[in-house]
Amino acid sequence: MQSIFSNLTISRNIISTIGGTSYGIYIDGGLTDAVYSYNTITVSGIGSKTISISGSVICSINIIHNSLTSTNSNNGGGIYAISAFSNSQIYDNNITSSSTSITLGGGTLEVSNNTFEQVNITNKAVTNIGATTTSINNTFLNCSLNQSQISVTGTSNLTVKWYSRINVTDNSAQSINATILVNDTQNNIDFSGNANLTNWFIVSDNFYASSGVTSLNNHTVTVSLSGYATNSSLFNLSTQDITVNITMYLSSYSFTISYPVQTSECDFNPTSKTQTCVMCDNETSLIPMYVYTNTGSGNNNWNMSLDSNPPTCMSYSVKTGSDSCSTATNLTTTEIQLYSNILPSETKNVWAYMNFTACTPQTGTRINNNIGIG
């Protein structure tokens, strides 16, 4: 049975090797919670590797702040992790290699759930990251690398991610606290919360598998705040430490009312003293009495009332959305809301009807509307 070693620290060493199949540091299973830090490792020779990881049960180790250089190697000269390497942090390492800078997988046990963060990769060969079979769910976060040189085969996958943050100001450059939502192309939420300047958060860029690359850019950044026009914009978050600046503008409220049936007054002409659902001249099931358009930058409510009530033998009713006199609402001098939260540039329709009950023929009766936003 293989022994398990833990809490091992190898730090501040200068290691240099020459010759084929040589290793700066060789980790061969049975190791947890170890730290490899501030080492300068240089290897040279065919098959040489700065750090080689294989065996079984290698997890929760930290490889941080190292300088790793490999020359003349033709088989993964940088970090070479082929088996049983998981849940570890590889942070702030500089890797220069004449071969593959980072090789993940290829052994019998999974290389999985490792995070490579702030790793600077300088590579002279064709491929700087190779992920072969049994390498899954590994992340490259805020790393300096050439994504065109990533190679993934078999059932392996990896994801490239970055740090980003959102800065919200008004048009006077004053910070304002707003609600912020950030989504990728798959509608995954990268950030949701209230802030003027968010903390750094992680956004996904590309997901790599043997079947191809799935781009998770562009990201949709939506910022909202009561009294301001909602800002929803697309951003390509695909480099290190991006600050997205969002400017919010106070909502403006304005609208227009058009009358497709008439240019001025509208006549309701019943054919008898008692008649319901009389439409205005030229009003039809397809042509409404009123068309409301939100011309501002904020969401509007549409309210309506009459200046004065019609004669007692008459009533005036309105219907939103479609022509249906039987479900219309009676309109009086008391204001009612027809629509709420009408979006900027959105239009809404209303149909109107006069109802007559034993009315004496007369002329000169005029009904005026009060129309406004709530």
N, C-alpha and C positions, 0 to 999 in steps of 0.2 A: 504494500500500500504506500502511495506516494505521500511524503510529509508535506504539511502546509506551513509555510513560513509567512510571517506577517510583520508589519511595522519595520521593514528594512529600509534604510536610507543609504543611497550612494550619491555623493554630492561633491562638487568642486574638484573633479579629477581631470587631468589631461591625459587622454588615451590615444595612442597612435599605433597602428598595426600595418604591416606590409606582407603581402603574400596572398595566394589564393585561399578562399574559404576561411577568411579571418573575420573576427568579430570584435567590435569595441565593447559591447555589453551583450551577453547571451543569457536570456531568461528562459528557463526550461521547466515550466509548470510548478504547481504547488506553492503559488505565491499570491498573497493578498495584501492590500494596504501598504504597498511599498512606494518609495519616492526616489526618483532619479532626477537630479536637478543640478543645474549650473555646471554640467560636464562639457568639455570640449573633446570631441571624438573625431579622429581622422583615420580612415581606413583606405587601403589601396590594394588592388588585386582582383582578379577574376573571381566572382562569387563572394566578395567581401561585403560585410554589412555593418553599419554603425550600431544598430540595435536590432537583435533578432529575438523574436518571441514565438515560442511553440510549446508543445506539451499539453498539459491539462490544468484546469483550475487556476487561471491567471486573471484576476479581477480586481477592480477598485485600486488600480495603481496610478500614480501620477508621474508623467514624464514631462518636466517643465523646465524652461529656461536653458535648454541645451543648444550647443552649436554642433551640428552633425555634417561631416563632409566625407563623401565617398568618391573615389576616382578609379577608373579602369574596371569597374564592376559591370557585369552584363546580366545581373539577376537580382534586382531589388537592392540597391546599395544603401538606401536610407533606412527607414524603419520597415522591418520585414516581419509582419505578424501573420502567421499562417494558421494558427490553431488555438482555440480555447482562450481567447483574449476578449474580455468583455467589461462593460461598465467602468471604463477608465477614462482619465482626462489627460490629453496630450496638449499642453498649453505653451505658447510663446517659445516655440523651437524654430531655429533656422536650419533648413536642410538644403544642402547642395550635393547633387548627385549626378554622375555621368550615366546612370541607369534610372530605373523607376525609383522615385523618391519615397513613395509609400506603397507597400504591397499589403493587401488585406485578404485573408482567406487562402484557400488552396489545400488546407489540411483536412482532417477528419472531423474536427469539432469547430463549432461556429466562432467566428470573430464578429461580435455584435455589440450594439449599443455603446459604442465608444464615441467620444467627442474630441475632434481635433480643432482647437481654437487658437486663433492668432498665430497660426503656423505660416512661416514665410518659406516658400518653396522656390528654389532656384534650380532649374533643371536643364540639362543640355541634350537629353535624349527625347525620344518621341512621346513617351508616356510618363506623366509624373504621379498619377495615382492609378493603381491597378486593383480592381476588386474582382476576385474570381469566386468560384462556388464556395458557399458557406460564409460569405461576408454579407451581413444584413444590418439594416438600421444604424449605420454609422453616419455621423454628421461632421461636415466641415464648416465651421462657424467662423466668419470674419477672417478667413485665410487668404493670404496672397498666393494665388495660383492661376494657372491658365486652364480654364474649364474645357477648352478644346482638346486638352491632353488627358482627359479622364477616360479610362477604359473600364467597362463593366461587362462581365461575362457570366454565363450560367444563371443561377437563381439569385445572384447577389443584387444589392442595391445600396445606394448612398444618397444623401441629400446635402446640397450646398445652401448655407444660410448666412445671413448677415445681421448686424445690429443696426437698428434704425430708431429714430425718435421723431415726435411731432411737436412743433412749436406753433402756438396759436396766438395771433395778435389781431387787433382791429385795424382799420385803415389809418389810424394815427400812430401805429406801431406800439400800442400799449397792449401788454399781455392780458388776455382774458381767459377765464376758466370755462371750458366748453366740454361737451360730450363727444368723444372720439371713438370711431370704429374703423378698424383696418382689416380688410379681407383680401385673400389671394384669389387666383383665378378659379380655384376649386371651392370657393366660398368658405374656406377655413378662416377662423378668426385669429389674427395675429395679435391684436390689441383691442381692448374694450374698456373704457373708463373715462373719468373726468380729469382734466388737467389743462394747464396753460402750456407747460413744457413737460412732456412725459419723460420718465426714465427711459434708458435704452431698453428696447425690447427686440425680440428675435423675429425676423421675417424669413420665409423660405423663398429661395430663388429657383433652383432646378432639382428635380428628382431624377436620378439616373438608375436605369435598369438595363438588362441585356436587350430588352425590346425597344429601347430608345430613351429619349429625354422628354420629361414632362415639365414644361415651363410653368411656374407658379406666379410669374409676373405677367401683366402689370398688376399692382395692388390698388384696390379702391380705398381711398381715405375719405371718410364721411365725417364732417364736423358740424355739430348743431348746437344752437343756444337760443333760448327764447328771446325774441326781439331782433334776431339776426337772420339773414337769409342763409339757409343750409348750403354748405359747400361740400360737394362730392366730386372728387377728381381722381384721375388715374396717375400712378407714379411707378416708374421702373426702379425698384429697390434691389440693385444688383451689384453694389460695391460696398466697401467698408465704411461704417460709421456715417450713414446718411441722416442728415437733419432735414425733414420736410417742413417748410414754412407755409402756413396757411393763414391767409388774411380774410377776416370776416367783415361783412358789411351789414349795417343796420337794414332791416327789412323796410321796403317802401310799399305802401298800400295804395293801389289804384285799380280802377276797373272801367270797362266800357259796357254799355247796354245798347244793343242794336235791335231793331224791330223789323224783321224780315217781311211782315205783312203790310206795313204802312210806313210812310216817311214822316208822318205827323200824327194826326188823329186816327183813331180806329173806330169803325162803326159796327155795332151789333144790331142786326135787323131781324127781329122775330117775325114770324108769319101769322102769329096769333097772340091773343092777350096772355095766354098761359103757355109757356114753352120753356123747357130746360135745355141746358148744354148748347146754347147758341154761341158759335164761334165768331170771332171778328172776321170782317170781310177779308178774304184771301188766306186766312189761317186754315191749315189742313192738318191731317195726322202727321205729315212730313215737314210742315212749316210751322214752327212754334211762334208764339206771340213775342217772347223775349229771348234774346241770346246774350248771356253774360260772359265776358272774357276778363280774366285776371291779368292785368297789365303791369302789376307790381312785382316785387321780388319776394314778398311774403305770402303765406297762405291766407286766403280770405274766407269769411262767412258771408253768405248772401241773405239779407233780411228784406222784408217787404211789408208795407202797410198802405192803407188808403188815407188821403187827406181828410176825407169826410165820407160817411156812409151813404150809399145810394138810397133812393126812395124805398119805402118799406115793401113795395111789391117786387123789388129787384134784389138780387144778390150776385156777388162777383166771386168766382172761385178760380183757383190756380192749381196746376198739376205739374210736378217736376218729372224730368226723365223721359216721359212719353205721353202721348195723347190718351187720356182716360178720364172722361168727365165723371164717371161714377165713383172714382176714388179721389177726386179733387178736394182741396181744402178751401173752405170759405175764408175770404179775405175781408177784413174790417179795418178800423182805425187802430186796432191793436197789432203791433208788429209781430210777425212770425219769421222764423228762420227757414229758408228754403233749402239751403245747402251749407255745409260746414267744410272747412279745410280744403278750399279750392286751390289747387296748386298754381304756381306762376305759369302763365300762358295757357292754362286750361280753360275750356269753355263749358257752359252748362245751359240747358234749355228749359223753358217753362211755357206751358200752354195755358190759355185763359178762356173762361166761359162766363156768359151772363145767363141768369135764370130768372124767368118772368112768371109771376103768379097774379092773374087777374089784373093786369096793368092797363091803365087807360092810355091810349096813344098820346104821345107827347114828343116834343122836340126840345133840344137845348140842354138835356141832362148830360153833364160831363163828369167823368170819374178820373181823378188824378192819383197817381201812385207815388209813394215814397220808397225809394230803392237805395239801399246802402250796404256797407260792409260792417260786420260785427267785430 
